[in-house]
């Protein structure tokens, strides 16, 4: 199945197909120098499979973990591009989760003012969310995604078979983003998540999530309006993630907590049941002052207020301005 992202000159296709990894050269232009960026947590055979299909492949591996999404890793990728003599006609392929996609994408966006970038997401979270939409970034000075760019990939390849090597917690981590999109944009998909067994229906969930994000991104490429809906759960979630040291909780787990905070009482209970069903947290003990400080660094803060995505009912959302103190009060009440 091919899902087309229609963004004018930056348009690209998303291939969703089991077994597609072994045929990546039919979808990506690999007859040139290719830097395959991956991390140590990704099974090595995935990057090696892509390398076997390239004319001149190089593999760059960095240590796994959100804490590696930093300036040093970014510089190491750039150094490898320089060392191997990459030109503007060559490309970068990310093979891994959201951290890998962000690192490789940001390096591709800035090397020689931009070279071709392809994405092969290997986690459920990156397959349903971060691999499309063109947001690439690194963490800096303890703040998540504070240095980055909008840079669209040339194509994205999603092979659900690579999810077979993921532990259950990582699957739940990815389902948080699907739940987020269904809760705000697709009541039918949310009901499907309530009624069916997610693990037995991952292809359907991935496709539904991609179609939601495609629609939103096409209407608001650079997050000036509608695309903010994709931040549902992320305002408080990012702050919790920052305070937890970017390691204690996974991104999707933090988003799950953030969604509960911004949901009205009735949809909150439906949300809570779905989150618990897939194994995501619904309560957390946190440091109040540190969380407020982290939220104050959010890009959406202005004049002591922050624009948040609220959930009045399943399938609908509103954009509201709220003070940081009021937001923290909501966190204490819900968590």
FINUMAR-781086 format. One record per residue (C-alpha): residue in three letters; x, y, z. Coordinates in steps of 0.5 Angstrom, whole numbers, plus 500, padded with zeros to 3 digits. Layout:
# residues N
AlaXYZ
...
//
This chain:
# residues 335
Unk500500500
Unk503507498
Unk500513502
Unk502520499
Unk504526503
Unk502532498
Unk506538500
Unk508541493
Unk515540491
Unk516537498
Unk511531497
Unk513524498
Unk511517498
Unk510512505
Unk510505503
Unk507501508
Unk508493506
Unk510487510
Unk517485507
Unk518491504
Unk525492508
Unk528487503
Unk526491497
Unk528498499
Unk532499493
Unk525499489
Unk523505493
Unk529509495
Unk534511490
Unk540508493
Unk545508487
Unk550513490
Unk554514496
Unk549512502
Unk550513510
Unk546509514
Unk545511521
Unk542507526
Unk543505533
Unk546500538
Unk539498540
Unk536496533
Unk538489530
Unk544490526
Unk541486520
Unk536491518
Unk541496517
Unk545491513
Unk539489509
Unk539496507
Unk547496506
Unk546490501
Unk542494496
Unk546500496
Unk552502491
Unk556505496
Unk554504503
Unk557506510
Unk554505516
Unk554509522
Unk552506529
Unk551511535
Unk549508542
Unk542507543
Unk537512548
Unk534519548
Unk540521552
Unk544520545
Unk540525541
Unk545530543
Unk550535539
Unk556530540
Unk552525536
Unk550530531
Unk557532530
Unk559525529
Unk554524523
Unk557530520
Unk564528521
Unk562521518
Unk559525512
Unk565529511
Unk570523512
Unk567519507
Unk567525502
Unk559525501
Unk556530496
Unk550534495
Unk548528490
Unk549523496
Unk544521501
Unk542519508
Unk538513510
Unk535513518
Unk534505520
Unk531506527
Unk526509532
Unk525516533
Unk531518536
Unk535515530
Unk530519525
Unk531525528
Unk539525528
Unk539523521
Unk534527519
Unk537533522
Unk544532520
Unk541531512
Unk538537513
Unk544541515
Unk550538511
Unk551542505
Unk545546506
Unk541539505
Unk542532502
Unk537527500
Unk534523507
Unk530517507
Unk527514513
Unk526507515
Unk522507522
Unk523500526
Unk519502532
Unk511503532
Unk512510535
Unk516512529
Unk512508524
Unk506512526
Unk508519528
Unk515521528
Unk517518521
Unk513523517
Unk511530517
Unk519533517
Unk520535524
Unk527533526
Unk531535532
Unk536534537
Unk536535545
Unk540541548
Unk542543555
Unk537538558
Unk531540553
Unk527536548
Unk527538541
Unk529545542
Unk534545536
Unk532543530
Unk528544523
Unk523542518
Unk526537513
Unk521533509
Unk524526507
Unk524523500
Unk521517502
Unk519513508
Unk519505508
Unk514502514
Unk515494514
Unk511492520
Unk515485520
Unk521489524
Unk516490530
Unk517483531
Unk523484535
Unk520489540
Unk519488547
Unk512489549
Unk513496553
Unk516499546
Unk509497543
Unk505500548
Unk510506547
Unk508507540
Unk501505541
Unk500512545
Unk501516539
Unk496512535
Unk491513541
Unk493521541
Unk491521534
Unk485517534
Unk482521541
Unk483528537
Unk481526530
Unk478519529
Unk472517534
Unk471511530
Unk479509530
Unk478510538
Unk473505538
Unk476500535
Unk482501540
Unk477500545
Unk474494542
Unk479490539
Unk486487541
Unk491492538
Unk497487538
Unk493483533
Unk491489529
Unk497493528
Unk497494521
Unk490497521
Unk492502527
Unk499504523
Unk495505517
Unk489509521
Unk494513524
Unk498515518
Unk492517515
Unk490522520
Unk497525521
Unk498526513
Unk491530513
Unk494534519
Unk501535516
Unk498537509
Unk494542512
Unk499545516
Unk506543514
Unk510548519
Unk505547525
Unk502554525
Unk495552527
Unk492546526
Unk498541526
Unk498543534
Unk493538535
Unk499533534
Unk501536541
Unk496533545
Unk499530551
Unk506533549
Unk506539553
Unk506536560
Unk509530557
Unk515533554
Unk516537561
Unk515530565
Unk520527560
Unk525532561
Unk524532569
Unk525524569
Unk532525565
Unk530523558
Unk531516561
Unk526513566
Unk520514562
Unk519513555
Unk516518550
Unk509515549
Unk509513557
Unk510521558
Unk505523552
Unk500518556
Unk500522562
Unk500528558
Unk493526555
Unk490525561
Unk491532564
Unk488535558
Unk482531557
Unk475533560
Unk472528565
Unk468524561
Unk473522555
Unk478522560
Unk475515563
Unk475512556
Unk482514555
Unk484512562
Unk481505560
Unk485504553
Unk491506556
Unk491501562
Unk489496556
Unk495497552
Unk500497558
Unk501505559
Unk502509566
Unk496513568
Unk499516574
Unk506519576
Unk509522582
Unk513528579
Unk517534582
Unk512540581
Unk518546581
Unk522542576
Unk516540571
Unk514548571
Unk521550570
Unk521545564
Unk514547561
Unk516554561
Unk522553556
Unk516550551
Unk516553545
Unk509555545
Unk509559552
Unk508566551
Unk507571556
Unk506566562
Unk501562558
Unk501556554
Unk497554548
Unk495547549
Unk490542546
Unk484540550
Unk480534549
Unk472536550
Unk470529547
Unk473523543
Unk474525536
Unk474533538
Unk479538540
Unk480545542
Unk486549542
Unk486553549
Unk491558553
Unk492556560
Unk497559565
Unk503555567
Unk500555574
Unk493552572
Unk496547568
Unk500544574
Unk494544578
Unk491540573
Unk497535573
Unk496535581
Unk489533580
Unk489528575
Unk496525576
//
